[in-house]
Amino acid sequence: MARPKCPKCDHTRFESTLISPKNGNFKMLAVHCAKCGAIVGMADCHDVGSMVQCLAEGLNISI
């Protein structure tokens, strides 16, 4: 099985932290190296697709 490594320090442990990007309107989830802190990925804090689907249903809009 492949084992992910940090591109900066080759460490193999990662953490996730909720961050508020500067000038951003909502929070993001940052996946970063547990040793050096290099960010290796970003994700939406919430399941945006499900939120949009619920809003569309509530407004009787077909998407």
Phi and psi in degrees as GROMACS dihedral restraints (atoms count N, CA, C in turn):
[ dihedral_restraints ]
;  ai    aj    ak    al  type     phi  dphi    fc
    3     4     5     6     1   -70.1    20    10
    4     5     6     7     1   141.5    20    10
    6     7     8     9     1  -118.0    20    10
    7     8     9    10     1   116.9    20    10
    9    10    11    12     1   -64.1    20    10
   10    11    12    13     1   144.0    20    10
   12    13    14    15     1  -128.6    20    10
   13    14    15    16     1   148.6    20    10
   15    16    17    18     1   -66.6    20    10
   16    17    18    19     1   131.7    20    10
   18    19    20    21     1   -69.7    20    10
   19    20    21    22     1   -14.3    20    10
   21    22    23    24     1   -94.8    20    10
   22    23    24    25     1   -44.7    20    10
   24    25    26    27     1  -125.4    20    10
   25    26    27    28     1     0.4    20    10
   27    28    29    30     1    67.1    20    10
   28    29    30    31     1    12.6    20    10
   30    31    32    33     1   -68.0    20    10
   31    32    33    34     1   154.7    20    10
   33    34    35    36     1  -115.8    20    10
   34    35    36    37     1    12.1    20    10
   36    37    38    39     1  -114.2    20    10
   37    38    39    40     1   138.8    20    10
   39    40    41    42     1  -131.0    20    10
   40    41    42    43     1   156.7    20    10
   42    43    44    45     1  -131.4    20    10
   43    44    45    46     1   163.0    20    10
   45    46    47    48     1  -122.1    20    10
   46    47    48    49     1   142.5    20    10
   48    49    50    51     1  -138.4    20    10
   49    50    51    52     1   137.2    20    10
   51    52    53    54     1   -78.8    20    10
   52    53    54    55     1   124.4    20    10
   54    55    56    57     1  -126.1    20    10
   55    56    57    58     1   158.6    20    10
   57    58    59    60     1  -115.0    20    10
   58    59    60    61     1   101.3    20    10
   60    61    62    63     1   -60.9    20    10
   61    62    63    64     1   143.6    20    10
   63    64    65    66     1   -58.1    20    10
   64    65    66    67     1   134.9    20    10
   66    67    68    69     1    63.0    20    10
   67    68    69    70     1    16.4    20    10
   69    70    71    72     1   -91.7    20    10
   70    71    72    73     1   155.5    20    10
   72    73    74    75     1   -97.1    20    10
   73    74    75    76     1   -10.3    20    10
   75    76    77    78     1  -152.2    20    10
   76    77    78    79     1   165.0    20    10
   78    79    80    81     1   -82.0    20    10
   79    80    81    82     1   156.5    20    10
   81    82    83    84     1  -128.4    20    10
   82    83    84    85     1   157.7    20    10
   84    85    86    87     1  -101.7    20    10
   85    86    87    88     1   119.3    20    10
   87    88    89    90     1  -102.4    20    10
   88    89    90    91     1   128.2    20    10
   90    91    92    93     1   -98.0    20    10
   91    92    93    94     1   123.2    20    10
   93    94    95    96     1  -137.8    20    10
   94    95    96    97     1   159.7    20    10
   96    97    98    99     1   -64.8    20    10
   97    98    99   100     1   133.2    20    10
   99   100   101   102     1   -71.1    20    10
  100   101   102   103     1   -19.7    20    10
  102   103   104   105     1   -92.5    20    10
  103   104   105   106     1   -54.2    20    10
  105   106   107   108     1  -105.7    20    10
  106   107   108   109     1   -12.6    20    10
  108   109   110   111     1    85.8    20    10
  109   110   111   112     1     1.5    20    10
  111   112   113   114     1   -61.2    20    10
  112   113   114   115     1   129.1    20    10
  114   115   116   117     1   -77.6    20    10
  115   116   117   118     1   127.0    20    10
  117   118   119   120     1  -111.2    20    10
  118   119   120   121     1    -8.2    20    10
  120   121   122   123     1  -170.8    20    10
  121   122   123   124     1   157.9    20    10
  123   124   125   126     1  -132.4    20    10
  124   125   126   127     1   149.0    20    10
  126   127   128   129     1  -145.9    20    10
  127   128   129   130     1   155.9    20    10
  129   130   131   132     1   -65.0    20    10
  130   131   132   133     1   143.0    20    10
  132   133   134   135     1   -68.8    20    10
  133   134   135   136     1   -32.3    20    10
  135   136   137   138     1  -117.7    20    10
  136   137   138   139     1   160.7    20    10
  138   139   140   141     1   -79.0    20    10
  139   140   141   142     1    90.0    20    10
  141   142   143   144     1   -62.2    20    10
  142   143   144   145     1   -38.5    20    10
  144   145   146   147     1   -59.1    20    10
  145   146   147   148     1   -44.5    20    10
  147   148   149   150     1   -66.8    20    10
  148   149   150   151     1   -37.5    20    10
  150   151   152   153     1   -63.6    20    10
  151   152   153   154     1   -43.0    20    10
  153   154   155   156     1   -64.4    20    10
  154   155   156   157     1   -42.5    20    10
  156   157   158   159     1   -60.5    20    10
  157   158   159   160     1   -44.4    20    10
  159   160   161   162     1   -63.5    20    10
  160   161   162   163     1   -42.2    20    10
  162   163   164   165     1   -62.7    20    10
  163   164   165   166     1   -43.3    20    10
  165   166   167   168     1   -61.9    20    10
  166   167   168   169     1   -44.0    20    10
  168   169   170   171     1   -63.7    20    10
  169   170   171   172     1   -41.3    20    10
  171   172   173   174     1   -64.8    20    10
  172   173   174   175     1   -28.7    20    10
  174   175   176   177     1   -98.2    20    10
  175   176   177   178     1     6.2    20    10
  177   178   179   180     1    55.0    20    10
  178   179   180   181     1    45.0    20    10
  180   181   182   183     1  -110.8    20    10
  181   182   183   184     1   131.5    20    10
  183   184   185   186     1   -87.4    20    10
  184   185   186   187     1   125.9    20    10
